[in-house]
Amino acid sequence: MSETVKCARCAQQFDAGEAGCPACGHLREPAPCATHPDRQAEGQCVFCGIAVCGDCNEADGSYYACADHCSIPFYEGWAQVYTNNDDVEAGLIRDNLRAEGIDAEVLSQQDQTFRVEVGDLAPVRVLVPAFDYLDAVEIVAGHMTPDGELAFACEECGEPFERGQDRCTSCQAVLPTSLA
């Protein structure tokens, strides 16, 4: 069993072999800033891991993020990889991300007992650990059709398929080209 340490900033437990806290980006040991090598980095971007000094940190103060990733919605160590208003589609995305080895959760504000469609007032979010965000975005993009819709199953027979397949293994139908 690997040794864990507690983040001095957010109190999250993490593997002692990590350079920084995966939940907030606080660095355990000083490192040079990726943009300003003459300055000490205070943390690392929770999304891509580059070291950022106080001037380079573009996040709200509870975590570290570089300029390229500061606009990604972030919730206590989790990053929003997709949002819509459909629990079923969000569940498919979550399941596909998990199948690819990425922890994923669905955060839904829709009332499951009393189903009323309220559109944008009830967003359904798919969240992944921030450090898996870039891989998760690539996986989701691999399931996008040319018209921007998500596809996880053959349109002809409903058989699920893997990213990169050009034909359905069940009915041999041609799959959308952006998925191949």
N, C-alpha and C positions, 0 to 999 in steps of 0.2 A: 504494500500500500504506500502511495507516495505521500510525502509530507505536505501539509498545507500551511498557509500563512493567512493572516487577517489583514485586509487592506487598511492602512492607516487613515485613509480618507473616508471610505464608505462602509467599512467593517465587513465587506464580502469576503468569504473564505475562498481561496484559490490555490492552485498548485504552486509549491515553492519554486519550481523550475521556471515559472513564467517571469518575464521581465517587468510586467505591470499587471494591474488588476483588469480582468476582462470586463468587469461591470462598469467601471468608471474611467479606466485608463491611467490611473495614478501609477507612476513609476516607482519601483522599489529602490533603485539606485539611480543617481544622476546620470544623464546621458546628454550628448550635444543635440541641439535642436536640428531637425532636418533642413530647415530653411536658413537658420542663423547658427552656423556651427560654433560661433564664438560665445553663444549663450547656452545656459543649461535648460534642458527641457524639463517641464514640470510633469508632463504626462505623455501618453501616446494616444493617437486617434483610435477610438474603440472600434472603428470600422476597418481601417487599413493598417494600423499599427505604427505609423510614422511618428517620430518624436516631435512634440510641439512645445515651444516655450509659451510664456504667458501672452506674448503679443500675437502668436500664431493660433492660439486656441480660439476657435470660433463658436464653441458651445456655450450653453447658458450658465456654466459654472458648476454644475453637478457632475459633469463628465468632460472628457477631452475629445475634440473633433477638429480635423483639419478643414481648411477652406473648401476642399472638394466634397466633403461629406457632412458639413454642418447643417444642411437642410433636411436630412433624413430624420423622419419622426423617430424619437428614441424614448423608451419607457423602462426605466430602471434596469438597464443592461440588455434590453430587447429592442430590436429595430423593426420598423414596419416595412415589410417587403412588398406587400400588396394590400389594396383596400377596395371594397365594393359594397354592395348591400345584399349579398346573397350568401347565406350560411353554407349552402351545399357546395357552391364553387370554392369558397374559402376552405372548406373541409377537404376538397380534392387537392387543392394546392398544398395544404398542410400534409396530407398523406403522401403526396409525391415528394415533397421535401424530406420527409422522414425516411422514405424509401431510398433516398439518395444519401442518407446518413446525416442529415441536418435536423436538429431539434427544431420543432415549429409548433406554435400554438395559435388558436383562433381566439381573438378577443371580439366578442359580439355584444352590442348594446341592444340587440333586438330582443323583445320579450318572447320567450319560447312558449309560454303558456297561452298568451293571447296574441295570435298572429295578426298584426295590422301592418301593412306596408306603409312606411313613412319615409321612404326614399333616403335622401342624404341625412336625415335626422337620426338614422340608425346605422352608422357605418359598421362594417364587419372588417376587422383587420387581421392580417396574417403576420405574426411576429416570429422572428428568429433571433438567437443570440447575436448581438451586434458584431462579434468577431466572425460570424458566418454570413453576414449580410451580402458581401460581394459574390460569394459562391451561390447563395440563394437567388439573387437577382439573375444570375446567368442561367440557372435551372428554370426559373419562371419564364424568362425570355425564350428559352428553348421550346416552350410549349405554346408560344404565341403563333397564331396564324397570320398570313399576310395582311388581313384586315383588322388585326389587333385583338382578336378574340382568343381566349384560352381553349386549348384542345388537349384532352387526356385520353380520348377514346376515338376509335374509328367512327366516322360519320355514317358509314354504311351498315356496320353490324354491332357497334358499341363495344368492341373488344379494346381493352386498355392497351396502350403501346408505350414504348420507351422512346426517349429522345434519340434522334438519329436514325430511326427507322424510316424507310421510304415507302414501304408497303405493309399493309396489315398482315399479320401472321395468320389470321383466321380466314379472311375472305379475299386477301390479296389486293384490296382496293388501294389506290394511290393515296398517300397521306399528304397533307399540305406541304409545300416545298420548303417553307421556312423552318419546319420541324425536322427535316431530314438532315 
